[in-house]
């Protein structure tokens, strides 16, 4: 048997501990599948752990571990973007392969990290950075390599999906469900990254790059959270046959690429609409394959450790035939990445759900529909409730056919200027996923 492969695990939190547990429990399988002995020689941790195998050298000096002669692959699961970037770059310069679960780091600095890895002839693997237990990076980079991706849409943040599922299925309010998500450990004490869509935008920027052959451009992702979703909108959407999900979209248009994360109405019979709880799912439309859906756990020690070790196994298998760099980091040859423009929000196209609160007066709906028509906007459906008539206010829900957002913005501005419109218009995008 060839010489053992030595690993360093930087970070012994939930994921790092999960990696050590997986290696211990499945060592025989790993050896049989790879043809190599796989051994953890170093662990980067700020405090010594008595429950870790005594043969593993524990140290807080991450730089020393990264350059150690008895380390072949560095597994980075410390999180953050500053220290993690520094230690990964240091490891690459010392010819170490990298496996990371750090989507925020790659979204911000991935282009630089991948370029350095190319220069030094090593590979950076990052399956665990997107959708945990779903091998979506491998699917897009390898399984769909012969396809042209037209669009992808994904539930890629489990916390946001848990909140929207509870609101949808149990008619619960956002604040109440968020508090439960925090108590269950699904959401952090500061849930901003999850509920404002930042975490999903990190992941979407990576998926879009490998789907379309673009440099990573996280700063150009349109991002909208779920904190302003009201229970009444969830209920009205349900009446109209839709479910509200927090989705990430990467869509190829004739004029450029749309990258957007936002709450979205989707038909309740679609597969994505029925992905609930903390599960993740990604739907891809590609030619010639057509539509396909990938579903599974998006986070957790087991799912993330599984993805981390899948990357390790790919690297180990490639070492015998010098093929560990055969799949480009972003799926396309680095020299062939395109500078396709990323469309601004004004240039994006989608359908819309609008909720208006108007005075109970004659002619209001006629004024609204006239404004929409004047802006070239077609109506798909109108729902008017009489349950607020005693207050003199009436909610009106309008579903809009796909239109460029700039036109929608102009129309909403004029609608809100009407005397009969009492509150700002509530707007949620709508997609049919066909």
N, C-alpha and C positions, 0 to 999 in steps of 0.2 A: 504494500500500500504506500502511496505517496506520503510525503511529510505532512504532519498535521497543519491545519490552518488555525492561526491564533487570532482571537477577537479581543477587542477592547470595547467595553460598554461604558459610555460616558453618560452618567445620570442613572441613579438608582431609585427613581420615583416609580409610579405605577407601571409605566411601560418598560423601563429598564429591568425592574424586578420580574415583570412578565416574560421578558426575553430570557433571563437566567432560568426561570422556572420551565419554560418551553424546552430549552436546551437540555436541562436535566431530565425532564420527563420523556423526551423523544430522541434522546441521543442515538440510540440504535438505528432509528429510522433515518436520521440525518446522515449517519455514516453510510448506511446501505445506499441511500439515494445519491450521495455525492462521491462516494468512493474515497473519502478523506475523513480523518478524525478532525472533529471541530472542537476547539477548546477555548474557553475564555481565560485569558491570562491576566487582564487588567480590568479594573472597574474605577471609574472616576466618580468620587463622592466626597462631599464636604465632611461627612462624619462616618466613622468606622461602623460597619454592620457586622454583628456577631453571627447573624443567620446566613451569611454568605460563605460559600465553600472556601476553606482556609487556603487552598492553593491559588486563589485569585488575589493578586496584589491590589489592595485598595489605596487610592491616593487622591488628594485634592489637586495635585499638580497635573492638570489636563494636558498642558503643552508637553510635558515630559512623557506622558503616556502616548501622545500623538506621534512622537518621533522615535518611540522605543523600537529596537531591532526585533523584538519578539512579538510584534503586532503586525498582522497582515491587513486586517480590515478594522476600521474604526466605526463603531455604531454610535451615532450622536442622538441622544434622546433627552438632552438637558433643557431644550426649549429656549425661547428668547432669540434675539437676533444679533446681539453684540458679541458676547463670549462665544456663542456657538459658531458664528462666522469666523472669528479669529482662530479658534482651534481647528475648524475644518480646513481652512486655508493652510494652516501650519501642517496638518496631516497630509494634505495633498502634495505640498512641497517636499514632503519626506516619502513620497511614493506610496501612500496608503490609499486603498480603496475606501470609499465612504458609503455608509448606509444611514439615512436620516429619515425621521418622521416629521421634520420641522417645516411645515408648509409656509409659515410666516417668513422664515429665513429665505426659502427658495423664491417665494413671490417677490421679495424685495431685492435679493442679491443673487438669484439663481443664474442669471446670465454671466455674471462675473465668476461665480464658482465653477460653472460648467466649462468656461473658457480656460480657467487655470487647470482643471482636470484634463482637458484635451492636451494642453501644453505639456503636462507631466506624464501623460500616458496612463492615467488611472480613470476609474469610473465612479460616478456618484449615483447611487440608487435611492429612490424615494417613493416606493410603492406605498408605504405607510402614511405618507403625507396627505393623501386624498382618500376619503371613504374607507378608512381602516381595513376591514376584512374583505372588501370587494377588490379584486385585483384589477381595478379600472385602469391604472397606468399601463400595466402589461397588455391589457386588452387593446387599448387605443394605440400604443406604440408598436405592438407586435401582431396581435390577432387580426387587427383591422388595417394592417400595413398596405394591403392591396386596394383599399377602399378610399373614396373621396368623401370625407365627412361634410355633410351639409349643415347639420346642427346637432347640438346636444343640450339636454335639459336635465338638471339633477337636483335631488334633495341631498345636499352634501353637508348639512349641519344637523346632527341629531337633536340637539337642544331645541332649536327652532321648530323642528318637525314634531317633537313631543308637545310643545306648547300649542301649535296649530291643530294637532290631532285632538287634544283634549278640548279645545274650544269648539271644534267641529263636531265631535262625537258626543260630548257631554254638556254642551252649551255653557261652558265655564268662561269667566272673564280672564283677560290676559294677566293681570297682576296676581290673581289667585293661583293660576297655573305656574307662573314664573316662580313664585314662592315655593311651590311644591317641587319644581325642578331643582331648585337650589338645595332643598332639604334632602332630595334623593341623590344629590351629587352630580346631576346632569348639567347643571349650570354653576358657574363660579359665583363667588360673592359679588364680584363685578361682572355682570353678564354681557357687557357691551359688545365684545367681539362676536358673540353668538346672536344676540337679538337684533343687532344693527347690521348684520350681514357681512361683517368684515372677515370673519373666519371663512365663510363660504366664498367670498371674493378672492381670498388667497388661493383656495383650491381651484376655483374656476379659471384663474389666470394660468395655472399650470396645465389644466385640461385643455384649454383653448390653444395653448402653444403646441402641444403634441398632436392636437387634432388638425390644426391648420398650418403648422410649420412656421410659427411666428416666434420672435423673441418674447420672453415673459414681459407683460405690461400691466402689472397689478394696478398701477396708478391710473389706468384708463378704464377700469371696470366701474360701471355705474352701480351704485350700492344703495339699497333702501331696506330698512329693517322692518320688523313686525310690531314695534311698540305702539303704533297708532292704529292697529287693527281693532275695530270695535266688534263686540259680540253680535250686535245687530247686523253688521255686514256679513258675518259668517252665516247667520240665519237667513238673510235675504238671498245670499248666494246659493244656499241649499235649496230654497224654494225654486230657484231658477235652474236647478240641476247641476250646480257647480260646487267644487270644493276649493278652499283657499289653501295653498301651500306656499312655503317660502322656497323659491327655486332660483337656481343659477342657470343662465342661458348663454350659450356661445353659438352665434348664428352667422352663416356665410350669406352675405347679400352681394348684389352686383357692385355696389359702391364701397363695400368694406365689410368689416366684421363687427357684429354687436356683441358686447360683453356686458352682461347685466345680472344683478342679483336683486330680487324684489318679491314681495307677496304677489301671488298670481292666482286668478281664478282659472281652474282647468275642469273639463267635463268630469262629472263624478264617476263615469263608467271607465275612464282611462286607468291604466295600471298604476301610474304615478299617484293618482288621487287616492289609491287604496294602500299606500305605503304609510304606516302609522307608527306612533311611538318614537323611539330613538333610532329607528332603522334609517338607512340611506338607500338611495337608488339613483341610477343614472340611465337615461334613455338616449340612444344615439341613432340618428338617421344618416345612413351612408349609402353610397352607390358603389357596387351593385347590391350589397347585402340587404338594404332596407332598414326597418326599425328593429332595434334589439334593446333589451332592458337588463340591467345588472343590479342585483339587490343583495343586501346583507347588513351586518353590523358595521356602523360607521366609526365606532370608537370602543374603548375598553382595553384592558390589559391583554386579553386573549387575542382579540381581533388584530390589534396593532402589532403585538409580538409576532403573530403569524405572518403579517405582511413584511415586517422587518427581516424575519428569518428566510422568507421566500427570496428576498433580495440577496441575502448572504449566500443562499444555495446557488443562485444564478452565477454569482461571482466565483464561488468555489468551483463549480462545474467548468467554468470558462478558463480557469487557470491552467488546466492541463493542455488545452489546445490554443491558448493565447487568444481566446475569443471574448474576453470579458468586456472589450470595448466595441463589439460588433454592432450593437444597437445604439444609435446616437442618443445623447441625453434627451433631446427634444424631438426624437423620432425621425427627424429629417437631418440630412447632412448639414453641419453648421454653416457651410458655404452657400447652402440653398435656402436658408430661412428668408422669408419674404418680409418686406416692409409694408404689407397691406395695411391701409389705414383702419384705425379703430374708430367707429362712428360715435359721435357725441350723442347725448340723450335726445337732443332736438331732432336728430336724424334717424332715430330708431323707429321701428314700426311694430305696433301691437294693437290688439283689441283692448277695450276698456270697460270697466264697470264704474258707473258714476252714481253717487247717491247725493241727491239734492234735498235740502230742507227748505220748503217754500210755503208762502202764505196760501191759505185755502181760498183762492180767488180764481175767477174765470180768466181764461186767456194766458195763464202762466205757462202751461205746457206748450201752447202754440208759439210763444216767444222763444222758449228754449229750443224747440225743434227747428225754428227758423234760423237761429244762430248756428246750430249744428249744420244745417243744410248750406248756409252761406259760406261755411268753411270747408265744404266738400266732404262732410262726415256723414256716414250712413248709420242709421239706427237698426239694431238687430232685434231688440225687445224693450218693452217698457213695463215696469211693475209699479203700480201706485197703491199705497196702503191708506185705508181710511181710519186706522186705529188711533190717530193723533188729532182727529178733527175737532175734538173738544177743546184743544189748545189753540186752534186756529193755524196750526202748522201741519204740513203733510209731507211725508218722505216719498220721494220719487226716485225710482231706480231705473237707470237706462243702460242697456248693453250696447256698446259701439263696435262696429266692424273694424277690422285692422286699418290703421291710419298712421301717418307720420306724426310723431309726438309734437312737433312744432305747431301743426294744425290744431291738435288737441289743446295745447296750451293757450293758443289764441282764443279758441272757442270758450274754454273754461273762464278765462279772464272776462269775456263779455257776458257770460252767464252770471258770474258773481257780481257784476255791476247792475243787474236788474234789481229793482226795489223789492220785488216779491221773493227774491232768494235771500234767506235769512242768515245762513251759515256758509262758510267756505265749502266748496264742492269736495266730497270725498272721492278719490280716484284710486282704483286698483287695476293693474293691467290684467288682461285676459288672453289666454292662449289655448288654441284647440289641439295642439300637439299632433297635427296631421300633415 
